[in-house]
Amino acid sequence: MLNQRLQQKMIQKLSPQQIQMIKLLEIPTMQLEERIKEELMENPALEEGREHEDGEETLPQTDEDNTKDLSIDEYLRDETPLYKLNAKNYSQDDIQKTEIPFSAGTSFHDQLVSQLGLRNIDQREKALAEYLIGNIDDDGYLRRPLNAIADDMAFSLGVETNSSELEKALKVIQEFEPAGVGARNLRECLIIQVSQKAENPEIERAKKILVEHFEEFTRKHYDKIQMRLNITEEELKDAVAEILRLNPKPGGSYHSDKVAEHIFPDFILDNNNGVLNLTLNSRNVPELKVSRTYTDMLSTYSANKKDRTKREAVSFVKQKLDSAKWFIDAIKQRQITLLQTMEAIIHLQKDYFLSGGDESLLNPMILKDIADITGLDISTVSRVANSKYVQTPFGMFSLKYFFSEGMQTESGEEVSTREIKKILQDNVDTESKQRPLTDDELAAILQDKGYQIARRTVAKYREQLNIPVARLRKEL
């Protein structure tokens, strides 16, 4: 027997307009320009331009602007021949065009294969080497074990081989350019490179360090290396300098297809004799309006709703007009929200902006502080702060830069953690590289300045600043 019952639930759903607004709020200025162009292409009821107060359009009329004479029936008429509406049916006049892919330039792996063709080796060794090249990653390393590659070749290609035979083929690859390619780890990569250099005392010592004292080298235990090799500090310094000139990623130079991203500010802040002026950067963002042609169309065809074709036309035109209005409203709301958020940030960090970027004047500020001032939700403030930049007279900054937690000094004054990080960075920059400051020593320096901070907190801030531990900051 079925047990039927009624259940009442409250579910909060976002409307399509709210979703559109959220998406527009998240994207920076450059992506907004592309998004507007996309909407202009998809919605004919949306046009570029500005409307006069009386509603007249400012776009100049051209000979091509004959859309007012356009019949909605003609616009909606499907010109597709009936034979194309059936699957796999084509007219005899149709010509199927086949796209022919082409490659521009040669890849890193193509370069290795071309070098393999210049080697005087038998076909089997060439086939093994070519398979190994296919397993080399973009950095130039062969990170898979040779026995695993041998198993792959047996299962996938039916080629029986072993680690020693693959090792022999790998040695051929390791003679290729760029030097160090085909190495299985960093140590082997550097040894290959230093072995291909012209011999001199510095190169010999560098090779000995890599072969016999690599672990001490990575830990920067230079005193131990100097003692075991029985060399002077100057000789050690020259050998280490040779190692540091080697390339840890030999394949990286071939991957230059990454395009550098250009950052465009979303806000422009000017300091006019102590008065801060904020503007929204909309230089490349076109002004939008609803198409007069479509509004006239709606009025014309709304008068005759009895005709089924006309009713469908009215529905189509209304949908496009509503979509255009929603999009314009969403763009306007985005501008208002962005300005509200940035103005609140300026209000809380006014001393910092007036000082020209003195980090010691940055106040502690979290998302909730901005949400309380603007009345916006914290998630909305987070979306605004994400991927947005402001151009100031002293540089361009991400909005996230101005947010930081607070900490109290001995006197009870609330300071930004960014101020503490600045002190940490300054002390690391000026420390003796032969004896770098430990986290305990950095904590003691901060405590002397009145910042009650534990060593583990110093370690956390140091990691956030991408500063290595003291041992790895040591230099000769």
TIPADO-244246 format. One record per residue (C-alpha): residue in three letters; residue number from 1; x, y, z. Coordinates in steps of 0.1 Angstrom, whole numbers. Each point is the difference from the previous one (the first is absolute). Layout:
BEGIN
R mimar margu  east north    up
R   Ala   NUM     X     Y     Z
...
END
This chain:
BEGIN
R mimar margu  east north    up
R   Met     1     0     0     0
R   Leu     2    14    34   -10
R   Asn     3     6    24    28
R   Gln     4    -9    34   -14
R   Arg     5     6    32    19
R   Leu     6     3    37    -6
R   Gln     7    33    18     9
R   Gln     8     6    37     0
R   Lys     9    35    13    -7
R   Met    10    16    34    -3
R   Ile    11    26     1   -28
R   Gln    12    18    32   -10
R   Lys    13     8     1   -37
R   Leu    14    19    26   -19
R   Ser    15   -18    16   -29
R   Pro    16    17     1   -34
R   Gln    17     5    37     4
R   Gln    18    17    -5    34
R   Ile    19    23   -27   -15
R   Gln    20     8    24   -28
R   Met    21     8    28    24
R   Ile    22    23   -23    21
R   Lys    23    19   -11   -30
R   Leu    24     5    36   -13
R   Leu    25    11    11    35
R   Glu    26    28   -26     1
R   Ile    27    17     8   -33
R   Pro    28    26    28    -4
R   Thr    29    -2    28   -25
R   Met    30    17   -18   -29
R   Gln    31   -23   -30     2
R   Leu    32   -30    23     4
R   Glu    33     8    16   -34
R   Glu    34     0   -35   -16
R   Arg    35   -32   -10    18
R   Ile    36   -18    31   -13
R   Lys    37    11    -7   -36
R   Glu    38   -13   -35     4
R   Glu    39   -34    12    12
R   Leu    40    -1    25   -29
R   Met    41     5   -28   -24
R   Glu    42   -26   -22    15
R   Asn    43   -28    25     7
R   Pro    44   -10    23   -30
R   Ala    45   -22    20    24
R   Leu    46    32    13    17
R   Glu    47    20    27   -17
R   Glu    48    30    22     7
R   Gly    49    -6    37     5
R   Arg    50   -16    25    23
R   Glu    51   -36    13     1
R   His    52    -9    37     2
R   Glu    53   -23    11    28
R   Asp    54   -29     0   -24
R   Gly    55     9   -36    -9
R   Glu    56    15     6   -34
R   Glu    57    30   -20   -10
R   Thr    58    33    17    -6
R   Leu    59    15   -26   -24
R   Pro    60     2    15   -35
R   Gln    61   -23   -15   -26
R   Thr    62    18   -16   -29
R   Asp    63   -12   -14   -33
R   Glu    64     2   -34    15
R   Asp    65   -24     9    29
R   Asn    66   -32   -13   -17
R   Thr    67   -11   -20    30
R   Lys    68   -31    21     5
R   Asp    69   -14   -14   -33
R   Leu    70     8   -35    11
R   Ser    71   -31   -23     2
R   Ile    72    -1   -21    31
R   Asp    73   -13   -29   -21
R   Glu    74    31     2   -22
R   Tyr    75    22     1    30
R   Leu    76   -16   -31    15
R   Arg    77    -3   -19   -33
R   Asp    78    23   -30    -1
R   Glu    79    19     0   -32
R   Thr    80    14   -36     5
R   Pro    81   -10   -23   -28
R   Leu    82   -22   -29    11
R   Tyr    83    25   -27   -12
R   Lys    84    25    13    26
R   Leu    85   -24    -6    28
R   Asn    86     3   -37    -4
R   Ala    87    31   -17    14
R   Lys    88    29    -8   -24
R   Asn    89   -17    15   -30
R   Tyr    90    19    24   -22
R   Ser    91    -7    18   -33
R   Gln    92    22   -10   -29
R   Asp    93    11    36    -2
R   Asp    94    13    -2    36
R   Ile    95    38    -3     2
R   Gln    96    13   -14    32
R   Lys    97    31    19    11
R   Thr    98    26   -19    19
R   Glu    99    21    20    24
R   Ile   100    37    -9    -4
R   Pro   101    19     6    32
R   Phe   102    34    14    -1
R   Ser   103    28     5    25
R   Ala   104    19    32     4
R   Gly   105    36    -5    12
R   Thr   106    13   -31    17
R   Ser   107    -6   -13    35
R   Phe   108    25    -9    26
R   His   109    -5   -37    -7
R   Asp   110     2     5   -37
R   Gln   111    34    16     5
R   Leu   112    12   -31    19
R   Val   113   -13   -24   -26
R   Ser   114    17    20   -28
R   Gln   115    33    -3    20
R   Leu   116    -5   -37     3
R   Gly   117    -2    -3   -38
R   Leu   118    36    13    -2
R   Arg   119    14   -28    22
R   Asn   120    16   -31   -15
R   Ile   121   -19   -26    19
R   Asp   122   -20   -31   -10
R   Gln   123   -37    -1    -5
R   Arg   124    -8   -17    33
R   Glu   125    20    25    21
R   Lys   126   -16    28   -20
R   Ala   127   -35   -14     8
R   Leu   128     8    -3    37
R   Ala   129    15    36     1
R   Glu   130   -31    14   -18
R   Tyr   131   -23   -17    26
R   Leu   132    21    15    28
R   Ile   133    -2    34   -16
R   Gly   134   -38    -3     1
R   Asn   135     2    -5    38
R   Ile   136    22    31     6
R   Asp   137   -21    28    17
R   Asp   138    -1    37    -9
R   Asp   139    29     8    24
R   Gly   140    23   -24   -18
R   Tyr   141    -1   -28    26
R   Leu   142    -7   -37    -3
R   Arg   143   -18    -5    33
R   Arg   144   -13   -36    -7
R   Pro   145    21   -30    11
R   Leu   146    16   -19   -29
R   Asn   147   -15   -33    11
R   Ala   148   -35    15    -1
R   Ile   149     7    13   -35
R   Ala   150    12   -35   -10
R   Asp   151   -32   -15    13
R   Asp   152   -20    26   -20
R   Met   153    18    -9   -32
R   Ala   154    -6   -37     5
R   Phe   155   -38     5     6
R   Ser   156    -8    27   -25
R   Leu   157    25    -6   -28
R   Gly   158    10   -37     5
R   Val   159    36    11     2
R   Glu   160    21   -20    25
R   Thr   161    28    21    16
R   Asn   162    16     6    34
R   Ser   163    13    28    22
R   Ser   164    37    -4   -11
R   Glu   165   -10     2   -37
R   Leu   166   -21    31     6
R   Glu   167    28    15    21
R   Lys   168    23    -2   -31
R   Ala   169   -26    17   -22
R   Leu   170    -5    27    27
R   Lys   171    38     8     0
R   Val   172    -4     9   -36
R   Ile   173   -28    24     8
R   Gln   174    20    16    28
R   Glu   175    25    12   -25
R   Phe   176   -26    21   -18
R   Glu   177    -7    37     2
R   Pro   178   -10    16    23
R   Ala   179    26   -13    24
R   Gly   180   -15   -20    28
R   Val   181   -30   -14   -19
R   Gly   182   -10   -35     9
R   Ala   183    12     2    36
R   Arg   184   -20   -19    26
R   Asn   185     6    25    28
R   Leu   186    15    34     7
R   Arg   187    34   -14    10
R   Glu   188     4   -20   -32
R   Cys   189   -12    30   -20
R   Leu   190    27    23    15
R   Ile   191    27   -27    -3
R   Ile   192    -8    -5   -37
R   Gln   193     2    38    -6
R   Val   194    33     5    19
R   Ser   195    15   -30   -17
R   Gln   196    -6    16   -35
R   Lys   197    19    32    10
R   Ala   198    37     6    -8
R   Glu   199    22   -13    28
R   Asn   200    16    24    24
R   Pro   201     6    -1    38
R   Glu   202   -34    17     8
R   Ile   203   -19   -25   -22
R   Glu   204    18   -29    16
R   Arg   205    -8    12    35
R   Ala   206   -36     6   -10
R   Lys   207    -3   -35   -14
R   Lys   208    15   -15    32
R   Ile   209   -25    19    21
R   Leu   210   -29   -13   -20
R   Val   211    12   -35    -1
R   Glu   212    13    -4    36
R   His   213   -16    27    21
R   Phe   214   -33     8   -17
R   Glu   215   -21    -4    32
R   Glu   216    23    24    19
R   Phe   217    -2    24   -30
R   Thr   218   -39     0     1
R   Arg   219     1     7    37
R   Lys   220    26    27    -5
R   His   221    25   -16    25
R   Tyr   222    28    18   -18
R   Asp   223    24    -3    30
R   Lys   224    -2   -38    -2
R   Ile   225     6     0   -38
R   Gln   226    30    23     4
R   Met   227    15   -22    27
R   Arg   228    -5   -33   -18
R   Leu   229    13    13   -33
R   Asn   230    28    18    18
R   Ile   231    -4    32   -21
R   Thr   232     0    37     8
R   Glu   233   -32    20     4
R   Glu   234     7    18   -33
R   Glu   235     4   -33   -18
R   Leu   236   -33   -12    14
R   Lys   237   -17    32    -9
R   Asp   238    12    -3   -37
R   Ala   239   -12   -37    -2
R   Val   240   -34     9    15
R   Ala   241    -3    29   -25
R   Glu   242     5   -25   -28
R   Ile   243   -28   -23    13
R   Leu   244   -24    29     4
R   Arg   245     5     9   -37
R   Leu   246   -14   -34   -10
R   Asn   247   -36    -4   -12
R   Pro   248   -22   -21    24
R   Lys   249   -27    -2   -27
R   Pro   250    16    -7   -34
R   Gly   251   -33    -4   -18
R   Gly   252   -14    33    13
R   Ser   253    16    21   -27
R   Tyr   254   -20   -18   -27
R   His   255   -34     9    16
R   Ser   256    -3    37    -9
R   Asp   257   -37    -3   -11
R   Lys   258   -13    15    32
R   Val   259   -12    35    -6
R   Ala   260     8    26    26
R   Glu   261   -32    12    17
R   His   262    -5    38     0
R   Ile   263   -17    14    30
R   Phe   264   -25    29    -6
R   Pro   265   -12    19    30
R   Asp   266   -37    -1     9
R   Phe   267     3    33    20
R   Ile   268    22    31    -4
R   Leu   269     8    19    32
R   Asp   270    15    35    -2
R   Asn   271    13    22    28
R   Asn   272    -8    36    -8
R   Asn   273    17    21    27
R   Gly   274   -12   -23    28
R   Val   275   -34    -7   -16
R   Leu   276    -4   -36   -12
R   Asn   277   -20    -4   -32
R   Leu   278   -12   -34   -10
R   Thr   279   -13    -9   -34
R   Leu   280   -10   -34   -15
R   Asn   281    21    -9   -30
R   Ser   282   -25    -5   -29
R   Arg   283    22    12   -28
R   Asn   284    -5   -30   -22
R   Val   285   -35    -9    13
R   Pro   286   -27    12   -25
R   Glu   287   -32    17    11
R   Leu   288   -31   -20    -6
R   Lys   289   -36     7   -10
R   Val   290   -31   -19    -9
R   Ser   291    -6    -1   -38
R   Arg   292   -27    25   -10
R   Thr   293    -7   -23   -30
R   Tyr   294   -11   -28    23
R   Thr   295   -21    22    23
R   Asp   296   -18    13   -30
R   Met   297    -5   -36   -12
R   Leu   298   -15   -10    33
R   Ser   299   -25    29    -2
R   Thr   300    -9    -8   -35
R   Tyr   301    -6   -37     4
R   Ser   302   -16     2    35
R   Ala   303   -30    18   -17
R   Asn   304    -8   -32   -19
R   Lys   305     2   -29    24
R   Lys   306   -27   -21   -17
R   Asp   307    24   -12   -27
R   Arg   308    19   -30    14
R   Thr   309    32    10   -20
R   Lys   310    -3    35    15
R   Arg   311    -3   -14    35
R   Glu   312    31   -20    -5
R   Ala   313    18    31   -14
R   Val   314   -11    20    31
R   Ser   315    13   -27    23
R   Phe   316    33    -1   -18
R   Val   317     5    38     0
R   Lys   318   -11     4    36
R   Gln   319    25   -27    11
R   Lys   320    28    18   -18
R   Leu   321   -10    34    14
R   Asp   322    -3   -13    36
R   Ser   323    34   -17    -4
R   Ala   324    16    33   -12
R   Lys   325   -15    20    29
R   Trp   326    11   -26    25
R   Phe   327    35     1   -13
R   Ile   328     2    38     0
R   Asp   329   -13     1    35
R   Ala   330    25   -26    11
R   Ile   331    29    20   -14
R   Lys   332   -13    31    18
R   Gln   333    -4   -19    32
R   Arg   334    35   -14    -4
R   Gln   335    15    35    -3
R   Ile   336   -19    12    31
R   Thr   337    11   -30    21
R   Leu   338    37     3   -11
R   Leu   339     1    37     8
R   Gln   340   -17    -5    34
R   Thr   341    25   -26     9
R   Met   342    31    19   -11
R   Glu   343   -13    32    17
R   Ala   344    -3   -19    33
R   Ile   345    36   -13    -4
R   Ile   346    12    35    -6
R   His   347   -19    12    31
R   Leu   348    17   -26    22
R   Gln   349    35     4   -16
R   Lys   350    -1    37    -6
R   Asp   351    33     7    18
R   Tyr   352    18   -26   -21
R   Phe   353   -12    14   -33
R   Leu   354     8    36    10
R   Ser   355    35   -10    12
R   Gly   356     9   -14   -34
R   Gly   357     1   -37    11
R   Asp   358    15    -1    34
R   Glu   359    -8   -35    11
R   Ser   360     3     8    37
R   Leu   361   -31    21    -4
R   Leu   362   -21   -29   -13
R   Asn   363   -28    -7    24
R   Pro   364   -12   -35     8
R   Met   365   -30    -7   -22
R   Ile   366   -20   -31    -8
R   Leu   367   -29    -7   -23
R   Lys   368   -26     5    27
R   Asp   369    13    36     6
R   Ile   370    -9     9   -36
R   Ala   371   -32   -19     2
R   Asp   372   -11    20    31
R   Ile   373     7    33   -17
R   Thr   374   -16    -7   -34
R   Gly   375   -29   -22    12
R   Leu   376    11   -27   -25
R   Asp   377     3   -36     8
R   Ile   378    35   -13     8
R   Ser   379    -1   -24   -30
R   Thr   380    -7    30   -22
R   Val   381    29    20    14
R   Ser   382    22   -31    -6
R   Arg   383   -10    -2   -36
R   Val   384     8    37    -5
R   Ala   385    34    -4    16
R   Asn   386     9   -30   -21
R   Ser   387    20     7   -31
R   Lys   388    -6    38     1
R   Tyr   389    28    26     0
R   Val   390     3    37     8
R   Gln   391    25    24   -17
R   Thr   392    14    24    25
R   Pro   393    26    28    -4
R   Phe   394    26   -24    17
R   Gly   395    -9   -32   -19
R   Met   396   -26   -26    -9
R   Phe   397   -14   -22    28
R   Ser   398   -23   -29     3
R   Leu   399   -30     8    23
R   Lys   400    10   -31    20
R   Tyr   401    32    18     9
R   Phe   402   -19    24    23
R   Phe   403   -16   -28    21
R   Ser   404    19   -13    30
R   Glu   405    -7   -12    36
R   Gly   406     8    21    30
R   Met   407    23    -4    29
R   Gln   408     5    20    32
R   Thr   409    33    15    11
R   Glu   410    12     2    37
R   Ser   411   -17    34     2
R   Gly   412   -33   -14   -12
R   Glu   413     2    16   -34
R   Glu   414   -17   -20   -28
R   Val   415    24    -5   -29
R   Ser   416    -2   -18   -33
R   Thr   417    18   -33    -5
R   Arg   418    13    14   -32
R   Glu   419    21    25    21
R   Ile   420    15   -30    18
R   Lys   421     8   -17   -33
R   Lys   422    16    31   -13
R   Ile   423    24     0    31
R   Leu   424     7   -37    -6
R   Gln   425     8     6   -37
R   Asp   426    23    30     9
R   Asn   427    19   -20    25
R   Val   428     5   -29   -23
R   Asp   429    11    24   -28
R   Thr   430    27    15    22
R   Glu   431    12   -31    19
R   Ser   432    34   -15    -4
R   Lys   433    -3   -27   -27
R   Gln   434    28   -19    16
R   Arg   435   -20    -2    32
R   Pro   436   -37     5    -8
R   Leu   437   -25     8    28
R   Thr   438   -19   -30    14
R   Asp   439   -37     2     8
R   Asp   440     8     3    37
R   Glu   441    23    30    -7
R   Leu   442   -27    16   -22
R   Ala   443   -26    -5    27
R   Ala   444    24    16    26
R   Ile   445     5    31   -24
R   Leu   446   -38     4    -3
R   Gln   447    -5    -3    38
R   Asp   448    26    27     5
R   Lys   449   -20    22   -23
R   Gly   450   -31    -6    21
R   Tyr   451   -17   -27   -20
R   Gln   452    -9   -30    22
R   Ile   453     4   -28   -26
R   Ala   454     9   -37     4
R   Arg   455    27   -18   -20
R   Arg   456   -26   -22   -18
R   Thr   457   -19    32   -11
R   Val   458    33    14   -14
R   Ala   459     4   -33   -19
R   Lys   460   -35     3   -14
R   Tyr   461     6    36   -12
R   Arg   462    33    -9   -14
R   Glu   463   -16   -28   -21
R   Gln   464   -27    24   -12
R   Leu   465    28    24   -12
R   Asn   466    17   -30   -18
R   Ile   467    31     5    21
R   Pro   468    20   -33     5
R   Val   469    12   -12    34
R   Ala   470    33    15    13
R   Arg   471    20   -30   -12
R   Leu   472   -11     4   -36
R   Arg   473     7    37     0
R   Lys   474    36    -5     8
R   Glu   475    25    12   -26
R   Leu   476    38     0    -3
END
